[in-house]
Amino acid sequence: MKARLDKENYDLLKTMDFSAINDEIVFNDDTCEFETNNDLFDAVFDVNIVANGMDENQDECNEYGRRLYDLYDLLFFSKELE
């Protein structure tokens, strides 16, 4: 996957923990692009949402989690990036 994001979404993407695939994701801060061919990229979203994007009871998403879900939808389902 390779995509160019707006600055806000690019910065949000960079807040996520990519340690599981760290060597397999490349960020270009000048163009707000990233590239990865790792099959676990979408799983990273799940881990980050569960770990950081839920309330303390794990019942609802917090603001960060909602933003991650929106970014996930943009990356995986949007025609805007094609």
ABEGO torsion letter per residue (X at the ends): XBBBBBAAAAAAAAABBAAAAAAABBBBAAAGBBBBABAAAAAAAAAAAAAAABBAAGABBBAAAAAAAAAAAAAAABAAAX
